[in-house]
């Protein structure tokens, strides 16, 4: 049961992280928030979230393996 709860927590964190890190839409009638000297707006896509989630899963597996050896 404990393993299941940990897995649910990791999956939920991954999905929430993609929503939290997304950039908002530009305000209506105005220029984009990153326009001008910073260039065009470049939203963070799902690829970054996938890599973060994969890293968390890999790190969790490594930590689990180390804890199991002792």
C-alpha angles and dihedrals in degrees: 000000000000092000090051092052091049091050091049091050092051094048092046091049091052093052094044092048092059091055096044096049096047115113117241123246116267115264115269113262094010137088122271115276093242097041126112116039093006097058128229124343112269111191120207106253133210092267092075091049090050092053092048091049092048090050091050092050092047092048091047091052091049091049090048091050092049092049091049093054094061 
